[in-house]
Amino acid sequence: MARHDQTTAPGTDILLFDQVLDVGQSLLGQAETFVMTMFRTWNLYQVAIAVALFALAHLLRMALGPRIRTWMATRENWPKWRMRILAVIHRRLRAIFFVALIWVAVGVMREITWPSHSYLLAIIATLALAWLLIVFVTRLIKSPFLRKVVRYAAWTYVTLKILGLLDIATSWLDSAGFNIGDFRLSALLVVQAFVIIGVLIAAARFVTSTTTSRIRANEDISPSMQVLIVKALQIGLYGAAFFVGVLTIGIDLTGLAFLSGAIGVGLGFGLQKVVSNLVSGVIILLDKSIKPGDVISLGSTFGWINSLGARYVSVVTRDGKEYLIPNEDLITGQVVNWSHSNDFVRLDINFGTSYGDNPHHVRKLAIAAAQSVDRVLTTRPTVCHIVGFGDSSVDYILRFWISDPTGGLTNIRGNVFLALWDSFADNGISIPFPQREITVKKTDQRPD
């Protein structure tokens, strides 16, 4: 009584300490009871049986594992998803053998002896089966970190549940906390938030990856719309997972109004470029001005679009460099899209021949030489025109079409120049070069 009479303001802290102490004493009492029961004869027998079955499962895995792996190597025509399942099963052969053996042992002991003589063995079998199922279910989570978090959390939960310690652990975690106004933050709430949000995000990621593969396989949807739908789906599912998880654990979201206002001020001052790139990315996806696979030129950068991101566009050039161009530059700058409405691209090359060569014959040879190159289209007209009379040559322009700008432009121009060189050499057409005459005048004048 004296202790409670002295606690007016710090009474809450002392009450919290008493709760933690009571829970600790309860756990110590149950641990003592568990240790005492373990030394009973039949419990020792059950532990020995479990250890022997685990050793037998290990031996079976050593004997059958290499044979199963050899058999798997012969399944070359099987789908990848089936081979992945077999690989997971192969890695867990020891656990599978142990679960099968221990449940057989539990069934036999229940038939030939009292149920209490197989009680501990049944708990071990249930734990082993639950842990094995959790391993297989969590394999659906692609992120290694998230997979481990969910797996260990699930292992802890089912272990406490099967051993009957869940209520005690919940009380102990709930007692470790403090109040923030009307809101109580406890270790239990943190664990619940971590687990619930993690599971929801994992589910959202699985749904997103599955839906994304189907969207990208749909040829009726344009590439830019596919990217837009995937991005919107990711934002929607991940946002819904977070907010549903927060609401599930009982956190009031009205306090986020102030936070959103602060974020708005921060965006207005420090994140203008980021927001501009995000909005520009949405505009690019909506107006379909560029899409993955398009060949574009922006300044000195020439390449094809590898991917469209929320903040930038990835452009890969012919020399293997990958440029990350901000979306805002594609909106405000002048972009040449070589394959916007179609893949047809016209290329021009200039050359000159001697004044002694018949220009009608030169034009025919130039057109035939260009059309002999593989990538030059014969379905679209190749033309050659005289563009001027130079100091040393008659100047021509040769125009031809290609339909694969991703294959490069410089190389196709070089191939056409080579075809012109060979054709002119075979037909006696000369390609002149500038010539200058220097006249040296003699004089009798000598310097003084």
C-alpha positions in Angstrom: 0.0 0.0 0.0 2.8 2.4 0.8 4.2 2.0 -2.6 0.9 2.8 -4.3 0.3 5.8 -2.0 3.6 7.4 -3.1 2.9 7.1 -6.8 0.8 9.9 -8.0 2.6 11.2 -11.1 4.9 8.2 -11.7 2.2 5.7 -10.9 1.8 4.7 -14.6 5.5 3.8 -14.8 5.4 1.7 -11.7 2.2 -0.1 -13.0 4.0 -0.8 -16.3 7.0 -2.2 -14.4 4.6 -4.4 -12.4 3.0 -5.7 -15.6 6.4 -6.5 -17.1 7.5 -8.2 -13.9 4.3 -10.3 -13.7 4.8 -11.5 -17.3 8.4 -12.3 -16.6 7.6 -14.3 -13.6 4.9 -16.2 -15.6 7.4 -17.0 -18.3 9.9 -18.2 -15.8 7.3 -20.4 -14.1 6.3 -22.0 -17.4 10.0 -22.4 -18.4 10.6 -24.2 -15.1 7.6 -26.4 -15.6 8.8 -27.2 -19.1 12.3 -28.1 -18.0 10.9 -30.4 -15.2 8.6 -32.2 -17.6 11.4 -32.7 -20.1 13.2 -35.0 -17.6 10.3 -37.4 -17.5 11.1 -40.8 -19.0 8.6 -40.8 -21.8 9.6 -37.2 -22.8 13.2 -38.2 -23.0 12.2 -41.1 -25.2 10.3 -38.8 -27.5 13.2 -36.4 -27.8 15.5 -39.3 -28.5 13.1 -40.6 -31.2 13.0 -37.1 -32.8 16.8 -36.9 -32.9 17.1 -40.4 -34.4 14.5 -39.5 -37.1 16.4 -36.3 -37.9 19.6 -38.3 -38.3 17.8 -40.8 -40.5 16.4 -38.0 -42.7 19.9 -36.7 -43.1 21.1 -40.1 -44.2 18.3 -40.4 -46.7 19.1 -36.9 -48.1 22.7 -37.9 -48.6 21.7 -41.2 -50.3 18.9 -39.9 -52.5 19.9 -36.3 -53.1 22.5 -36.9 -55.8 20.2 -39.3 -57.6 17.3 -36.9 -57.6 19.7 -34.1 -58.9 20.9 -36.4 -61.7 17.3 -37.1 -62.6 16.5 -33.4 -62.6 19.3 -32.8 -65.1 17.6 -35.0 -67.6 14.4 -33.0 -67.5 15.6 -30.4 -70.1 12.2 -29.9 -71.8 10.3 -29.1 -68.6 9.0 -25.6 -68.0 11.2 -23.2 -65.9 8.5 -22.9 -63.1 8.5 -26.7 -62.7 12.2 -26.9 -62.5 12.3 -24.1 -59.9 9.8 -26.1 -57.8 12.0 -29.2 -58.1 15.1 -27.1 -57.1 13.3 -25.9 -54.0 12.2 -29.4 -53.1 15.7 -30.7 -53.6 17.2 -28.1 -51.2 14.6 -29.1 -48.5 14.8 -32.9 -48.9 16.1 -33.4 -45.3 13.2 -31.4 -43.9 10.7 -33.2 -46.1 12.0 -36.6 -45.1 12.0 -35.6 -41.4 8.4 -34.4 -41.5 7.3 -37.6 -43.2 9.1 -39.8 -40.8 8.1 -38.0 -37.6 4.4 -38.1 -38.6 4.6 -41.8 -39.3 6.2 -42.2 -35.9 3.4 -40.2 -34.2 0.8 -42.3 -35.9 2.4 -45.5 -34.9 2.9 -44.4 -31.3 -0.7 -43.3 -31.0 -1.8 -46.8 -32.0 0.5 -48.8 -29.7 0.7 -46.6 -26.6 -1.0 -43.8 -24.6 -1.6 -40.4 -26.4 0.4 -38.7 -23.6 3.5 -40.8 -24.6 3.5 -39.1 -28.1 2.4 -35.6 -27.1 5.8 -34.0 -27.3 6.6 -35.8 -30.5 3.3 -34.5 -32.0 4.4 -30.9 -31.1 7.7 -31.4 -32.8 6.0 -32.8 -35.9 3.5 -29.9 -36.0 6.3 -27.4 -35.7 8.4 -29.1 -38.4 5.4 -29.3 -40.8 4.5 -25.6 -40.2 8.1 -24.4 -40.7 8.3 -26.4 -43.9 5.1 -25.0 -45.3 6.2 -21.5 -44.5 9.4 -22.1 -46.4 7.5 -23.1 -49.5 4.9 -20.3 -49.3 7.5 -17.6 -48.8 9.3 -18.7 -51.9 6.7 -16.7 -53.8 8.3 -13.5 -52.5 11.0 -12.5 -54.9 12.8 -10.0 -52.7 15.4 -11.9 -50.6 15.3 -9.4 -47.7 11.5 -9.3 -47.6 11.3 -13.1 -47.9 13.6 -13.5 -44.9 11.6 -11.0 -42.8 8.2 -12.7 -43.6 9.7 -16.1 -43.1 11.2 -15.5 -39.7 8.2 -13.6 -38.5 5.9 -16.5 -39.5 8.2 -19.0 -37.9 8.1 -17.0 -34.6 4.3 -16.7 -34.7 3.5 -20.4 -35.4 6.1 -21.5 -32.8 4.6 -19.4 -30.1 1.1 -20.4 -31.2 1.8 -24.2 -31.2 3.7 -24.0 -27.8 0.8 -22.0 -26.3 3.0 -19.0 -25.5 1.4 -16.6 -27.9 -0.8 -14.9 -25.3 2.1 -14.5 -22.8 4.4 -13.1 -25.5 1.6 -10.7 -26.7 1.1 -9.4 -23.1 4.8 -8.9 -22.6 5.2 -7.0 -25.9 2.1 -4.9 -25.2 3.4 -4.0 -21.8 6.7 -2.6 -23.3 5.5 0.7 -24.6 4.6 4.3 -23.8 1.8 6.8 -24.5 1.9 9.7 -27.0 -1.2 11.6 -26.1 -4.1 9.3 -26.7 -2.0 7.0 -28.8 0.0 4.1 -27.2 3.1 2.9 -29.0 4.2 -0.5 -27.8 6.5 -3.2 -29.0 3.5 -5.3 -30.0 2.2 -2.5 -32.2 5.6 -2.2 -33.9 5.8 -5.9 -34.6 2.3 -6.0 -35.9 2.9 -3.0 -38.2 6.1 -4.6 -39.5 4.5 -7.9 -40.2 1.2 -6.7 -41.6 2.8 -4.1 -43.9 5.5 -6.5 -45.0 2.9 -9.2 -45.9 0.7 -6.7 -47.7 3.7 -5.2 -49.7 4.8 -8.8 -50.6 1.3 -9.5 -51.8 1.2 -6.3 -53.7 4.6 -7.1 -55.3 3.4 -10.6 -56.3 0.2 -9.2 -57.9 2.1 -6.5 -59.6 4.7 -8.8 -61.2 2.0 -11.3 -62.3 -0.1 -8.5 -63.8 2.9 -6.8 -65.4 3.9 -9.9 -67.3 0.3 -10.3 -68.7 0.1 -6.6 -69.7 3.4 -6.8 -71.5 2.4 -9.9 -73.3 -0.7 -8.1 -74.6 0.2 -6.9 -78.1 -3.0 -4.8 -78.4 -1.7 -2.4 -75.8 1.0 0.1 -77.1 4.4 0.0 -75.3 3.9 3.5 -73.8 0.5 2.6 -72.4 1.9 -0.6 -71.0 4.5 1.4 -69.1 1.8 3.8 -67.9 -0.5 1.0 -66.7 2.3 -0.8 -64.9 3.5 2.4 -63.1 -0.1 3.3 -62.1 -0.7 -0.3 -60.9 2.5 -0.3 -58.8 1.7 3.1 -57.2 -1.9 2.0 -56.5 -1.1 -1.4 -55.0 1.9 -0.3 -52.9 0.1 2.8 -51.7 -3.0 0.7 -50.8 -0.9 -1.9 -49.0 0.8 0.8 -46.9 -2.4 2.6 -45.9 -4.4 -0.6 -45.3 -1.5 -1.9 -43.1 -1.4 1.4 -41.1 -5.2 1.4 -40.7 -5.2 -2.3 -39.7 -2.9 -1.7 -36.7 -5.0 1.3 -35.6 -2.9 4.3 -36.4 -4.9 7.5 -37.0 -4.1 9.0 -40.4 -5.6 12.4 -39.6 -2.2 13.5 -38.4 -0.9 13.1 -42.0 -2.7 16.3 -43.0 0.0 18.4 -41.4 2.7 16.2 -42.9 1.2 16.5 -46.4 1.2 20.3 -46.0 4.9 20.2 -45.0 5.6 18.0 -48.0 3.8 20.4 -50.3 6.0 23.3 -49.1 9.1 21.2 -49.6 8.0 20.3 -53.1 7.4 23.9 -53.9 10.9 25.0 -52.9 13.3 22.1 -53.2 11.8 19.5 -55.4 10.6 21.5 -58.4 12.8 19.6 -60.8 11.8 16.2 -59.4 8.1 17.0 -59.7 8.6 18.5 -63.2 10.3 15.2 -64.3 7.5 13.1 -62.8 4.8 15.2 -64.5 6.8 15.2 -67.8 7.0 11.4 -67.5 3.3 11.1 -67.3 2.8 13.4 -70.2 5.2 11.4 -72.3 3.3 8.2 -71.6 -0.1 9.8 -72.3 0.8 11.5 -75.6 2.8 8.5 -76.8 5.5 10.8 -78.3 8.2 8.3 -77.5 8.0 4.6 -76.4 10.5 1.8 -75.6 12.3 0.8 -78.8 12.1 4.2 -80.5 15.2 5.6 -82.1 15.7 9.3 -81.0 18.3 12.1 -81.3 18.6 14.7 -78.6 21.5 17.0 -79.1 24.6 14.9 -79.7 22.9 11.8 -78.2 21.6 9.2 -80.7 20.3 5.8 -79.7 17.2 3.8 -78.9 15.0 4.0 -75.8 15.6 1.2 -73.5 13.1 2.0 -70.7 10.8 4.8 -69.5 11.2 5.7 -65.9 9.3 8.0 -63.5 12.1 10.5 -63.5 14.3 9.8 -66.6 14.4 7.9 -69.9 17.1 5.4 -70.5 18.7 5.8 -74.0 21.3 3.2 -75.2 23.7 4.3 -77.9 25.5 2.2 -80.5 28.7 2.3 -78.5 27.0 0.7 -75.5 26.7 3.8 -73.4 23.4 4.3 -71.5 22.3 7.9 -71.1 19.7 8.8 -68.4 17.9 11.8 -69.9 15.5 13.7 -67.6 11.9 13.6 -68.8 11.7 17.4 -68.7 14.4 17.6 -71.4 12.3 15.5 -73.7 9.3 17.7 -73.2 11.0 21.1 -73.5 13.8 20.2 -76.0 13.8 19.4 -79.7 13.8 15.6 -80.0 14.1 13.8 -83.3 12.2 10.5 -83.2 13.3 8.4 -86.1 10.5 5.9 -85.6 7.6 7.9 -84.1 4.9 7.0 -86.6 6.8 4.3 -88.5 10.2 2.8 -88.9 11.0 4.3 -92.3 14.1 6.6 -92.4 15.5 8.4 -95.4 19.2 9.0 -95.5 21.2 11.3 -97.7 24.8 11.1 -98.9 26.7 13.5 -101.1 29.4 12.7 -103.6 30.9 14.2 -106.8 32.2 12.9 -110.1 34.4 14.3 -112.9 33.0 16.7 -115.5 34.1 14.2 -118.1 31.6 11.6 -116.9 28.0 11.4 -118.2 25.7 12.5 -115.4 22.8 10.4 -116.7 25.0 7.3 -116.5 26.4 8.3 -113.0 22.8 8.7 -111.6 21.8 5.2 -112.8 25.0 3.6 -111.4 24.5 5.4 -108.0 20.9 4.2 -107.7 21.8 0.6 -108.6 24.8 0.6 -106.2 22.6 1.9 -103.3 19.9 -0.7 -103.9 22.4 -3.5 -103.9 23.1 -2.9 -100.2 21.1 -5.3 -97.9 19.4 -2.8 -95.6 18.4 -0.4 -98.3 14.7 -0.7 -99.2 13.7 -1.5 -102.7 10.0 -0.9 -102.0 10.7 2.8 -101.6 12.3 4.8 -104.4 16.0 5.5 -104.3 16.8 8.8 -106.1 19.9 10.7 -107.2 20.0 14.4 -108.2 22.6 16.9 -109.3 22.8 19.6 -106.7 25.5 21.8 -108.2 28.6 22.3 -110.3 31.6 22.6 -108.1 35.1 23.8 -108.7 36.4 20.3 -109.4 33.3 18.0 -109.7 29.7 17.7 -110.5 28.0 17.4 -107.1 25.2 14.8 -106.5 22.9 13.8 -103.6 21.8 10.2 -103.2 18.7 9.5 -101.1 17.6 6.0 -100.0 15.3 4.5 -97.3 15.8 2.0 -94.5 13.4 0.5 -92.0 15.7 -0.5 -89.2 17.3 2.7 -87.7 18.2 0.6 -84.5 20.8 -1.1 -86.7 22.7 2.2 -87.0 23.0 5.0 -89.5 26.8 5.4 -89.9 27.3 1.8 -90.9 24.7 1.9 -93.6 26.1 5.1 -95.1 29.5 3.5 -95.1 28.2 0.5 -97.0 26.5 2.6 -99.6 29.7 4.6 -100.1 31.6 1.4 -100.6 29.0 0.2 -103.1 29.5 3.5 -105.0 33.2 3.2 -105.0 33.1 -0.4 -106.4 30.5 0.6 -109.0 32.4 3.7 -110.2 35.7 1.7 -110.3 34.1 -1.0 -112.5 32.5 1.5 -114.9 35.4 4.0 -115.2 33.8 6.8 -113.3 36.3 9.0 -111.6 35.9 10.8 -108.3 37.9 14.0 -108.6 39.7 15.9 -105.9 40.7 19.6 -105.7 43.7 20.5 -107.8 45.7 23.6 -107.7 48.3 24.9 -110.2 51.2 27.0 -109.0 53.1 29.1 -111.6 56.6 30.3 -110.7 57.6 33.5 -112.5 61.3 34.3 -113.1 62.5 37.9 -112.7 65.8 39.7 -113.2 65.4 42.0 -110.4 67.7 41.4 -107.5 67.5 42.8 -104.1 69.9 45.7 -103.3 
